[in-house]
Amino acid sequence: MFADIWLFIQDEGHRTVLTWVGSGIAAVVAGIWAVCRSIKEKKPKDKGSTIIVRADHGSIAGGHDVHIGSIDTSDKTKR
């Protein structure tokens, strides 16, 4: 069986056809992969999930898109 396959591959014409077929299959698979990735990225995000952010013992915490210019960490209650 392997001898038959080897004889088939040794023919220049068969190798050319196999090259074209393999390249075509690779191009189709790459195209399908690209379409699947773009469809997955376009799906709306789950709005039902809740993000909980918690800060304890005088620490600072932020959830999403937090922009802070300056933070005053001095304890004003100990004057």
PDB file of N, CA, C and O in Angstrom:
ATOM      1  N   MET A   1       0.824  -1.191   0.000  1.00  0.00           N
ATOM      2  CA  MET A   1       0.000   0.000   0.000  1.00  0.00           C
ATOM      3  C   MET A   1       0.868   1.255   0.000  1.00  0.00           C
ATOM      4  O   MET A   1       0.640   2.173  -0.787  1.00  0.00           O
ATOM      5  N   PHE A   2       1.891   1.291   0.908  1.00  0.00           N
ATOM      6  CA  PHE A   2       2.759   2.469   0.961  1.00  0.00           C
ATOM      7  C   PHE A   2       3.568   2.604  -0.321  1.00  0.00           C
ATOM      8  O   PHE A   2       3.892   3.714  -0.744  1.00  0.00           O
ATOM      9  N   ALA A   3       3.891   1.484  -0.933  1.00  0.00           N
ATOM     10  CA  ALA A   3       4.621   1.526  -2.199  1.00  0.00           C
ATOM     11  C   ALA A   3       3.769   2.176  -3.287  1.00  0.00           C
ATOM     12  O   ALA A   3       4.281   2.926  -4.118  1.00  0.00           O
ATOM     13  N   ASP A   4       2.469   1.886  -3.281  1.00  0.00           N
ATOM     14  CA  ASP A   4       1.558   2.494  -4.258  1.00  0.00           C
ATOM     15  C   ASP A   4       1.465   4.001  -4.039  1.00  0.00           C
ATOM     16  O   ASP A   4       1.471   4.780  -4.992  1.00  0.00           O
ATOM     17  N   ILE A   5       1.378   4.397  -2.779  1.00  0.00           N
ATOM     18  CA  ILE A   5       1.314   5.830  -2.464  1.00  0.00           C
ATOM     19  C   ILE A   5       2.608   6.517  -2.877  1.00  0.00           C
ATOM     20  O   ILE A   5       2.587   7.621  -3.421  1.00  0.00           O
ATOM     21  N   TRP A   6       3.738   5.857  -2.615  1.00  0.00           N
ATOM     22  CA  TRP A   6       5.032   6.443  -2.965  1.00  0.00           C
ATOM     23  C   TRP A   6       5.169   6.593  -4.484  1.00  0.00           C
ATOM     24  O   TRP A   6       5.680   7.605  -4.965  1.00  0.00           O
ATOM     25  N   LEU A   7       4.716   5.593  -5.234  1.00  0.00           N
ATOM     26  CA  LEU A   7       4.749   5.693  -6.697  1.00  0.00           C
ATOM     27  C   LEU A   7       3.848   6.821  -7.198  1.00  0.00           C
ATOM     28  O   LEU A   7       4.189   7.525  -8.148  1.00  0.00           O
ATOM     29  N   PHE A   8       2.705   6.984  -6.553  1.00  0.00           N
ATOM     30  CA  PHE A   8       1.780   8.056  -6.934  1.00  0.00           C
ATOM     31  C   PHE A   8       2.432   9.421  -6.693  1.00  0.00           C
ATOM     32  O   PHE A   8       2.339  10.312  -7.537  1.00  0.00           O
ATOM     33  N   ILE A   9       3.087   9.583  -5.546  1.00  0.00           N
ATOM     34  CA  ILE A   9       3.704  10.871  -5.191  1.00  0.00           C
ATOM     35  C   ILE A   9       4.932  11.156  -6.060  1.00  0.00           C
ATOM     36  O   ILE A   9       5.251  12.322  -6.296  1.00  0.00           O
ATOM     37  N   GLN A  10       5.610  10.151  -6.528  1.00  0.00           N
ATOM     38  CA  GLN A  10       6.811  10.369  -7.335  1.00  0.00           C
ATOM     39  C   GLN A  10       6.498  10.992  -8.692  1.00  0.00           C
ATOM     40  O   GLN A  10       7.368  11.620  -9.296  1.00  0.00           O
ATOM     41  N   ASP A  11       5.293  10.832  -9.169  1.00  0.00           N
ATOM     42  CA  ASP A  11       4.920  11.419 -10.458  1.00  0.00           C
ATOM     43  C   ASP A  11       4.795  12.938 -10.316  1.00  0.00           C
ATOM     44  O   ASP A  11       4.087  13.427  -9.435  1.00  0.00           O
ATOM     45  N   GLU A  12       5.489  13.687 -11.193  1.00  0.00           N
ATOM     46  CA  GLU A  12       5.503  15.161 -11.134  1.00  0.00           C
ATOM     47  C   GLU A  12       4.094  15.745 -11.294  1.00  0.00           C
ATOM     48  O   GLU A  12       3.744  16.703 -10.605  1.00  0.00           O
ATOM     49  N   GLY A  13       3.306  15.193 -12.173  1.00  0.00           N
ATOM     50  CA  GLY A  13       1.943  15.689 -12.398  1.00  0.00           C
ATOM     51  C   GLY A  13       1.063  15.505 -11.172  1.00  0.00           C
ATOM     52  O   GLY A  13       0.268  16.382 -10.835  1.00  0.00           O
ATOM     53  N   HIS A  14       1.205  14.372 -10.509  1.00  0.00           N
ATOM     54  CA  HIS A  14       0.416  14.126  -9.301  1.00  0.00           C
ATOM     55  C   HIS A  14       0.817  15.083  -8.180  1.00  0.00           C
ATOM     56  O   HIS A  14      -0.039  15.576  -7.445  1.00  0.00           O
ATOM     57  N   ARG A  15       2.124  15.344  -8.051  1.00  0.00           N
ATOM     58  CA  ARG A  15       2.578  16.286  -7.018  1.00  0.00           C
ATOM     59  C   ARG A  15       2.030  17.685  -7.270  1.00  0.00           C
ATOM     60  O   ARG A  15       1.667  18.391  -6.329  1.00  0.00           O
ATOM     61  N   THR A  16       1.969  18.083  -8.528  1.00  0.00           N
ATOM     62  CA  THR A  16       1.418  19.401  -8.864  1.00  0.00           C
ATOM     63  C   THR A  16      -0.057  19.489  -8.472  1.00  0.00           C
ATOM     64  O   THR A  16      -0.493  20.480  -7.885  1.00  0.00           O
ATOM     65  N   VAL A  17      -0.808  18.459  -8.796  1.00  0.00           N
ATOM     66  CA  VAL A  17      -2.233  18.436  -8.447  1.00  0.00           C
ATOM     67  C   VAL A  17      -2.403  18.438  -6.927  1.00  0.00           C
ATOM     68  O   VAL A  17      -3.247  19.161  -6.398  1.00  0.00           O
ATOM     69  N   LEU A  18      -1.607  17.632  -6.225  1.00  0.00           N
ATOM     70  CA  LEU A  18      -1.707  17.590  -4.766  1.00  0.00           C
ATOM     71  C   LEU A  18      -1.362  18.942  -4.145  1.00  0.00           C
ATOM     72  O   LEU A  18      -1.959  19.335  -3.143  1.00  0.00           O
ATOM     73  N   THR A  19      -0.402  19.654  -4.738  1.00  0.00           N
ATOM     74  CA  THR A  19      -0.044  20.981  -4.244  1.00  0.00           C
ATOM     75  C   THR A  19      -1.218  21.943  -4.390  1.00  0.00           C
ATOM     76  O   THR A  19      -1.528  22.691  -3.463  1.00  0.00           O
ATOM     77  N   TRP A  20      -1.868  21.927  -5.544  1.00  0.00           N
ATOM     78  CA  TRP A  20      -3.012  22.810  -5.764  1.00  0.00           C
ATOM     79  C   TRP A  20      -4.175  22.460  -4.831  1.00  0.00           C
ATOM     80  O   TRP A  20      -4.808  23.347  -4.259  1.00  0.00           O
ATOM     81  N   VAL A  21      -4.444  21.184  -4.684  1.00  0.00           N
ATOM     82  CA  VAL A  21      -5.547  20.755  -3.816  1.00  0.00           C
ATOM     83  C   VAL A  21      -5.253  21.132  -2.361  1.00  0.00           C
ATOM     84  O   VAL A  21      -6.128  21.645  -1.664  1.00  0.00           O
ATOM     85  N   GLY A  22      -4.027  20.879  -1.904  1.00  0.00           N
ATOM     86  CA  GLY A  22      -3.662  21.224  -0.527  1.00  0.00           C
ATOM     87  C   GLY A  22      -3.729  22.721  -0.274  1.00  0.00           C
ATOM     88  O   GLY A  22      -4.190  23.155   0.782  1.00  0.00           O
ATOM     89  N   SER A  23      -3.272  23.512  -1.239  1.00  0.00           N
ATOM     90  CA  SER A  23      -3.336  24.968  -1.093  1.00  0.00           C
ATOM     91  C   SER A  23      -4.782  25.454  -1.061  1.00  0.00           C
ATOM     92  O   SER A  23      -5.126  26.351  -0.290  1.00  0.00           O
ATOM     93  N   GLY A  24      -5.616  24.864  -1.894  1.00  0.00           N
ATOM     94  CA  GLY A  24      -7.030  25.245  -1.905  1.00  0.00           C
ATOM     95  C   GLY A  24      -7.718  24.924  -0.596  1.00  0.00           C
ATOM     96  O   GLY A  24      -8.502  25.723  -0.084  1.00  0.00           O
ATOM     97  N   ILE A  25      -7.424  23.751  -0.055  1.00  0.00           N
ATOM     98  CA  ILE A  25      -8.010  23.369   1.237  1.00  0.00           C
ATOM     99  C   ILE A  25      -7.537  24.314   2.334  1.00  0.00           C
ATOM    100  O   ILE A  25      -8.331  24.722   3.181  1.00  0.00           O
ATOM    101  N   ALA A  26      -6.253  24.666   2.330  1.00  0.00           N
ATOM    102  CA  ALA A  26      -5.720  25.584   3.340  1.00  0.00           C
ATOM    103  C   ALA A  26      -6.382  26.958   3.227  1.00  0.00           C
ATOM    104  O   ALA A  26      -6.686  27.578   4.246  1.00  0.00           O
ATOM    105  N   ALA A  27      -6.609  27.440   2.007  1.00  0.00           N
ATOM    106  CA  ALA A  27      -7.244  28.747   1.814  1.00  0.00           C
ATOM    107  C   ALA A  27      -8.694  28.722   2.298  1.00  0.00           C
ATOM    108  O   ALA A  27      -9.153  29.674   2.929  1.00  0.00           O
ATOM    109  N   VAL A  28      -9.410  27.650   2.007  1.00  0.00           N
ATOM    110  CA  VAL A  28     -10.805  27.538   2.453  1.00  0.00           C
ATOM    111  C   VAL A  28     -10.880  27.484   3.981  1.00  0.00           C
ATOM    112  O   VAL A  28     -11.723  28.147   4.586  1.00  0.00           O
ATOM    113  N   VAL A  29     -10.016  26.708   4.594  1.00  0.00           N
ATOM    114  CA  VAL A  29     -10.014  26.603   6.063  1.00  0.00           C
ATOM    115  C   VAL A  29      -9.678  27.951   6.686  1.00  0.00           C
ATOM    116  O   VAL A  29     -10.299  28.346   7.672  1.00  0.00           O
ATOM    117  N   ALA A  30      -8.700  28.665   6.123  1.00  0.00           N
ATOM    118  CA  ALA A  30      -8.341  29.991   6.649  1.00  0.00           C
ATOM    119  C   ALA A  30      -9.513  30.965   6.508  1.00  0.00           C
ATOM    120  O   ALA A  30      -9.763  31.764   7.410  1.00  0.00           O
ATOM    121  N   GLY A  31     -10.221  30.906   5.401  1.00  0.00           N
ATOM    122  CA  GLY A  31     -11.389  31.776   5.215  1.00  0.00           C
ATOM    123  C   GLY A  31     -12.507  31.466   6.198  1.00  0.00           C
ATOM    124  O   GLY A  31     -13.128  32.374   6.751  1.00  0.00           O
ATOM    125  N   ILE A  32     -12.758  30.189   6.411  1.00  0.00           N
ATOM    126  CA  ILE A  32     -13.792  29.800   7.384  1.00  0.00           C
ATOM    127  C   ILE A  32     -13.394  30.255   8.782  1.00  0.00           C
ATOM    128  O   ILE A  32     -14.231  30.744   9.540  1.00  0.00           O
ATOM    129  N   TRP A  33     -12.123  30.097   9.124  1.00  0.00           N
ATOM    130  CA  TRP A  33     -11.628  30.541  10.436  1.00  0.00           C
ATOM    131  C   TRP A  33     -11.826  32.043  10.607  1.00  0.00           C
ATOM    132  O   TRP A  33     -12.266  32.488  11.667  1.00  0.00           O
ATOM    133  N   ALA A  34     -11.507  32.831   9.582  1.00  0.00           N
ATOM    134  CA  ALA A  34     -11.658  34.282   9.663  1.00  0.00           C
ATOM    135  C   ALA A  34     -13.122  34.674   9.831  1.00  0.00           C
ATOM    136  O   ALA A  34     -13.435  35.575  10.610  1.00  0.00           O
ATOM    137  N   VAL A  35     -14.015  34.009   9.113  1.00  0.00           N
ATOM    138  CA  VAL A  35     -15.450  34.317   9.233  1.00  0.00           C
ATOM    139  C   VAL A  35     -15.951  33.959  10.630  1.00  0.00           C
ATOM    140  O   VAL A  35     -16.691  34.730  11.241  1.00  0.00           O
ATOM    141  N   CYS A  36     -15.554  32.803  11.132  1.00  0.00           N
ATOM    142  CA  CYS A  36     -15.997  32.397  12.475  1.00  0.00           C
ATOM    143  C   CYS A  36     -15.497  33.370  13.535  1.00  0.00           C
ATOM    144  O   CYS A  36     -16.241  33.716  14.453  1.00  0.00           O
ATOM    145  N   ARG A  37     -14.259  33.813  13.425  1.00  0.00           N
ATOM    146  CA  ARG A  37     -13.715  34.766  14.401  1.00  0.00           C
ATOM    147  C   ARG A  37     -14.451  36.098  14.340  1.00  0.00           C
ATOM    148  O   ARG A  37     -14.744  36.688  15.380  1.00  0.00           O
ATOM    149  N   SER A  38     -14.755  36.579  13.139  1.00  0.00           N
ATOM    150  CA  SER A  38     -15.440  37.866  13.039  1.00  0.00           C
ATOM    151  C   SER A  38     -16.868  37.770  13.554  1.00  0.00           C
ATOM    152  O   SER A  38     -17.368  38.719  14.159  1.00  0.00           O
ATOM    153  N   ILE A  39     -17.532  36.645  13.324  1.00  0.00           N
ATOM    154  CA  ILE A  39     -18.894  36.468  13.846  1.00  0.00           C
ATOM    155  C   ILE A  39     -18.855  36.418  15.367  1.00  0.00           C
ATOM    156  O   ILE A  39     -19.711  37.009  16.026  1.00  0.00           O
ATOM    157  N   LYS A  40     -17.881  35.725  15.930  1.00  0.00           N
ATOM    158  CA  LYS A  40     -17.775  35.622  17.383  1.00  0.00           C
ATOM    159  C   LYS A  40     -17.529  36.987  18.014  1.00  0.00           C
ATOM    160  O   LYS A  40     -18.080  37.286  19.073  1.00  0.00           O
ATOM    161  N   GLU A  41     -16.710  37.818  17.377  1.00  0.00           N
ATOM    162  CA  GLU A  41     -16.406  39.138  17.933  1.00  0.00           C
ATOM    163  C   GLU A  41     -17.586  40.098  17.816  1.00  0.00           C
ATOM    164  O   GLU A  41     -17.678  41.045  18.597  1.00  0.00           O
ATOM    165  N   LYS A  42     -18.487  39.878  16.868  1.00  0.00           N
ATOM    166  CA  LYS A  42     -19.622  40.775  16.674  1.00  0.00           C
ATOM    167  C   LYS A  42     -20.803  40.460  17.582  1.00  0.00           C
ATOM    168  O   LYS A  42     -21.752  41.239  17.658  1.00  0.00           O
ATOM    169  N   LYS A  43     -20.751  39.314  18.276  1.00  0.00           N
ATOM    170  CA  LYS A  43     -21.852  38.966  19.176  1.00  0.00           C
ATOM    171  C   LYS A  43     -21.918  39.987  20.313  1.00  0.00           C
ATOM    172  O   LYS A  43     -20.885  40.391  20.847  1.00  0.00           O
ATOM    173  N   PRO A  44     -23.135  40.404  20.682  1.00  0.00           N
ATOM    174  CA  PRO A  44     -23.238  41.361  21.790  1.00  0.00           C
ATOM    175  C   PRO A  44     -22.772  40.736  23.102  1.00  0.00           C
ATOM    176  O   PRO A  44     -22.992  39.553  23.361  1.00  0.00           O
ATOM    177  N   LYS A  45     -22.143  41.539  23.896  1.00  0.00           N
ATOM    178  CA  LYS A  45     -21.659  41.061  25.185  1.00  0.00           C
ATOM    179  C   LYS A  45     -22.836  40.871  26.131  1.00  0.00           C
ATOM    180  O   LYS A  45     -23.857  41.549  26.015  1.00  0.00           O
ATOM    181  N   ASP A  46     -22.685  39.957  27.051  1.00  0.00           N
ATOM    182  CA  ASP A  46     -23.720  39.661  28.028  1.00  0.00           C
ATOM    183  C   ASP A  46     -23.878  40.850  28.966  1.00  0.00           C
ATOM    184  O   ASP A  46     -22.963  41.173  29.723  1.00  0.00           O
ATOM    185  N   LYS A  47     -25.034  41.499  28.917  1.00  0.00           N
ATOM    186  CA  LYS A  47     -25.302  42.663  29.769  1.00  0.00           C
ATOM    187  C   LYS A  47     -25.793  42.252  31.148  1.00  0.00           C
ATOM    188  O   LYS A  47     -25.909  43.096  32.037  1.00  0.00           O
ATOM    189  N   GLY A  48     -26.084  40.974  31.338  1.00  0.00           N
ATOM    190  CA  GLY A  48     -26.622  40.520  32.604  1.00  0.00           C
ATOM    191  C   GLY A  48     -25.574  40.309  33.677  1.00  0.00           C
ATOM    192  O   GLY A  48     -25.913  40.201  34.855  1.00  0.00           O
ATOM    193  N   SER A  49     -24.310  40.248  33.296  1.00  0.00           N
ATOM    194  CA  SER A  49     -23.278  40.005  34.297  1.00  0.00           C
ATOM    195  C   SER A  49     -23.009  41.274  35.096  1.00  0.00           C
ATOM    196  O   SER A  49     -23.056  42.380  34.557  1.00  0.00           O
ATOM    197  N   THR A  50     -22.733  41.108  36.354  1.00  0.00           N
ATOM    198  CA  THR A  50     -22.485  42.227  37.245  1.00  0.00           C
ATOM    199  C   THR A  50     -21.053  42.148  37.746  1.00  0.00           C
ATOM    200  O   THR A  50     -20.583  41.090  38.165  1.00  0.00           O
ATOM    201  N   ILE A  51     -20.368  43.280  37.699  1.00  0.00           N
ATOM    202  CA  ILE A  51     -19.010  43.352  38.223  1.00  0.00           C
ATOM    203  C   ILE A  51     -19.078  43.996  39.595  1.00  0.00           C
ATOM    204  O   ILE A  51     -19.625  45.087  39.752  1.00  0.00           O
ATOM    205  N   ILE A  52     -18.536  43.334  40.560  1.00  0.00           N
ATOM    206  CA  ILE A  52     -18.526  43.856  41.917  1.00  0.00           C
ATOM    207  C   ILE A  52     -17.099  44.234  42.273  1.00  0.00           C
ATOM    208  O   ILE A  52     -16.188  43.409  42.192  1.00  0.00           O
ATOM    209  N   VAL A  53     -16.914  45.476  42.664  1.00  0.00           N
ATOM    210  CA  VAL A  53     -15.603  45.974  43.065  1.00  0.00           C
ATOM    211  C   VAL A  53     -15.706  46.389  44.519  1.00  0.00           C
ATOM    212  O   VAL A  53     -16.626  47.110  44.905  1.00  0.00           O
ATOM    213  N   ARG A  54     -14.754  45.931  45.330  1.00  0.00           N
ATOM    214  CA  ARG A  54     -14.822  46.198  46.756  1.00  0.00           C
ATOM    215  C   ARG A  54     -13.468  46.684  47.267  1.00  0.00           C
ATOM    216  O   ARG A  54     -12.430  46.112  46.935  1.00  0.00           O
ATOM    217  N   ALA A  55     -13.485  47.724  48.060  1.00  0.00           N
ATOM    218  CA  ALA A  55     -12.258  48.237  48.672  1.00  0.00           C
ATOM    219  C   ALA A  55     -12.435  48.206  50.186  1.00  0.00           C
ATOM    220  O   ALA A  55     -13.427  48.710  50.712  1.00  0.00           O
ATOM    221  N   ASP A  56     -11.473  47.616  50.878  1.00  0.00           N
ATOM    222  CA  ASP A  56     -11.531  47.514  52.336  1.00  0.00           C
ATOM    223  C   ASP A  56     -10.363  48.261  52.971  1.00  0.00           C
ATOM    224  O   ASP A  56      -9.328  48.474  52.341  1.00  0.00           O
ATOM    225  N   HIS A  57     -10.545  48.648  54.210  1.00  0.00           N
ATOM    226  CA  HIS A  57      -9.496  49.214  55.050  1.00  0.00           C
ATOM    227  C   HIS A  57      -8.815  50.417  54.414  1.00  0.00           C
ATOM    228  O   HIS A  57      -7.588  50.514  54.423  1.00  0.00           O
ATOM    229  N   GLY A  58      -9.601  51.331  53.864  1.00  0.00           N
ATOM    230  CA  GLY A  58      -9.060  52.566  53.322  1.00  0.00           C
ATOM    231  C   GLY A  58      -8.376  52.419  51.981  1.00  0.00           C
ATOM    232  O   GLY A  58      -7.695  53.346  51.543  1.00  0.00           O
ATOM    233  N   SER A  59      -8.532  51.290  51.315  1.00  0.00           N
ATOM    234  CA  SER A  59      -7.910  51.113  50.005  1.00  0.00           C
ATOM    235  C   SER A  59      -8.779  51.732  48.924  1.00  0.00           C
ATOM    236  O   SER A  59      -9.891  52.192  49.185  1.00  0.00           O
ATOM    237  N   ILE A  60      -8.258  51.735  47.713  1.00  0.00           N
ATOM    238  CA  ILE A  60      -8.960  52.326  46.579  1.00  0.00           C
ATOM    239  C   ILE A  60      -9.190  51.235  45.549  1.00  0.00           C
ATOM    240  O   ILE A  60      -8.292  50.444  45.263  1.00  0.00           O
ATOM    241  N   ALA A  61     -10.394  51.193  44.991  1.00  0.00           N
ATOM    242  CA  ALA A  61     -10.701  50.192  43.978  1.00  0.00           C
ATOM    243  C   ALA A  61     -11.496  50.837  42.861  1.00  0.00           C
ATOM    244  O   ALA A  61     -12.211  51.814  43.083  1.00  0.00           O
ATOM    245  N   GLY A  62     -11.375  50.299  41.675  1.00  0.00           N
ATOM    246  CA  GLY A  62     -12.126  50.815  40.535  1.00  0.00           C
ATOM    247  C   GLY A  62     -12.603  49.664  39.678  1.00  0.00           C
ATOM    248  O   GLY A  62     -11.961  48.616  39.601  1.00  0.00           O
ATOM    249  N   GLY A  63     -13.725  49.869  39.044  1.00  0.00           N
ATOM    250  CA  GLY A  63     -14.284  48.811  38.210  1.00  0.00           C
ATOM    251  C   GLY A  63     -13.878  48.941  36.767  1.00  0.00           C
ATOM    252  O   GLY A  63     -12.919  48.301  36.337  1.00  0.00           O
ATOM    253  N   HIS A  64     -14.578  49.749  36.012  1.00  0.00           N
ATOM    254  CA  HIS A  64     -14.373  49.827  34.573  1.00  0.00           C
ATOM    255  C   HIS A  64     -14.209  51.285  34.170  1.00  0.00           C
ATOM    256  O   HIS A  64     -14.987  52.138  34.596  1.00  0.00           O
ATOM    257  N   ASP A  65     -13.208  51.574  33.357  1.00  0.00           N
ATOM    258  CA  ASP A  65     -12.943  52.922  32.845  1.00  0.00           C
ATOM    259  C   ASP A  65     -12.825  53.943  33.968  1.00  0.00           C
ATOM    260  O   ASP A  65     -13.539  54.945  33.981  1.00  0.00           O
ATOM    261  N   VAL A  66     -11.942  53.692  34.890  1.00  0.00           N
ATOM    262  CA  VAL A  66     -11.725  54.614  36.002  1.00  0.00           C
ATOM    263  C   VAL A  66     -10.552  55.515  35.658  1.00  0.00           C
ATOM    264  O   VAL A  66      -9.475  55.028  35.313  1.00  0.00           O
ATOM    265  N   HIS A  67     -10.751  56.829  35.748  1.00  0.00           N
ATOM    266  CA  HIS A  67      -9.700  57.804  35.488  1.00  0.00           C
ATOM    267  C   HIS A  67      -9.599  58.703  36.710  1.00  0.00           C
ATOM    268  O   HIS A  67     -10.564  59.368  37.085  1.00  0.00           O
ATOM    269  N   ILE A  68      -8.434  58.718  37.322  1.00  0.00           N
ATOM    270  CA  ILE A  68      -8.244  59.501  38.534  1.00  0.00           C
ATOM    271  C   ILE A  68      -7.098  60.471  38.305  1.00  0.00           C
ATOM    272  O   ILE A  68      -6.000  60.074  37.912  1.00  0.00           O
ATOM    273  N   GLY A  69      -7.366  61.749  38.554  1.00  0.00           N
ATOM    274  CA  GLY A  69      -6.316  62.747  38.390  1.00  0.00           C
ATOM    275  C   GLY A  69      -5.358  62.717  39.566  1.00  0.00           C
ATOM    276  O   GLY A  69      -4.147  62.621  39.372  1.00  0.00           O
ATOM    277  N   SER A  70      -5.876  62.797  40.774  1.00  0.00           N
ATOM    278  CA  SER A  70      -5.037  62.726  41.964  1.00  0.00           C
ATOM    279  C   SER A  70      -5.849  62.107  43.093  1.00  0.00           C
ATOM    280  O   SER A  70      -7.079  62.164  43.103  1.00  0.00           O
ATOM    281  N   ILE A  71      -5.137  61.519  44.035  1.00  0.00           N
ATOM    282  CA  ILE A  71      -5.783  60.853  45.157  1.00  0.00           C
ATOM    283  C   ILE A  71      -5.184  61.417  46.438  1.00  0.00           C
ATOM    284  O   ILE A  71      -3.965  61.443  46.611  1.00  0.00           O
ATOM    285  N   ASP A  72      -6.047  61.861  47.320  1.00  0.00           N
ATOM    286  CA  ASP A  72      -5.601  62.351  48.617  1.00  0.00           C
ATOM    287  C   ASP A  72      -5.748  61.198  49.604  1.00  0.00           C
ATOM    288  O   ASP A  72      -6.864  60.804  49.941  1.00  0.00           O
ATOM    289  N   THR A  73      -4.622  60.659  50.066  1.00  0.00           N
ATOM    290  CA  THR A  73      -4.655  59.512  50.960  1.00  0.00           C
ATOM    291  C   THR A  73      -4.414  59.916  52.420  1.00  0.00           C
ATOM    292  O   THR A  73      -4.281  59.061  53.296  1.00  0.00           O
ATOM    293  N   SER A  74      -4.359  61.213  52.662  1.00  0.00           N
ATOM    294  CA  SER A  74      -4.123  61.632  54.053  1.00  0.00           C
ATOM    295  C   SER A  74      -5.367  61.360  54.886  1.00  0.00           C
ATOM    296  O   SER A  74      -6.494  61.532  54.420  1.00  0.00           O
ATOM    297  N   ASP A  75      -5.151  60.939  56.105  1.00  0.00           N
ATOM    298  CA  ASP A  75      -6.255  60.640  57.011  1.00  0.00           C
ATOM    299  C   ASP A  75      -6.643  61.927  57.716  1.00  0.00           C
ATOM    300  O   ASP A  75      -5.941  62.365  58.628  1.00  0.00           O
ATOM    301  N   LYS A  76      -7.751  62.544  57.312  1.00  0.00           N
ATOM    302  CA  LYS A  76      -8.186  63.829  57.844  1.00  0.00           C
ATOM    303  C   LYS A  76      -8.941  63.667  59.149  1.00  0.00           C
ATOM    304  O   LYS A  76      -9.277  64.664  59.788  1.00  0.00           O
ATOM    305  N   THR A  77      -9.217  62.434  59.565  1.00  0.00           N
ATOM    306  CA  THR A  77      -9.948  62.238  60.807  1.00  0.00           C
ATOM    307  C   THR A  77      -9.023  62.271  62.023  1.00  0.00           C
ATOM    308  O   THR A  77      -9.523  62.320  63.147  1.00  0.00           O
ATOM    309  N   LYS A  78      -7.707  62.245  61.854  1.00  0.00           N
ATOM    310  CA  LYS A  78      -6.756  62.193  62.976  1.00  0.00           C
ATOM    311  C   LYS A  78      -6.157  63.564  63.259  1.00  0.00           C
ATOM    312  O   LYS A  78      -4.966  63.625  63.561  1.00  0.00           O
ATOM    313  N   ARG A  79      -6.868  64.626  63.186  1.00  0.00           N
ATOM    314  CA  ARG A  79      -6.320  65.974  63.445  1.00  0.00           C
ATOM    315  C   ARG A  79      -6.446  66.344  64.864  1.00  0.00           C
ATOM    316  O   ARG A  79      -6.039  67.437  65.256  1.00  0.00           O
TER     317      ARG A  79
END
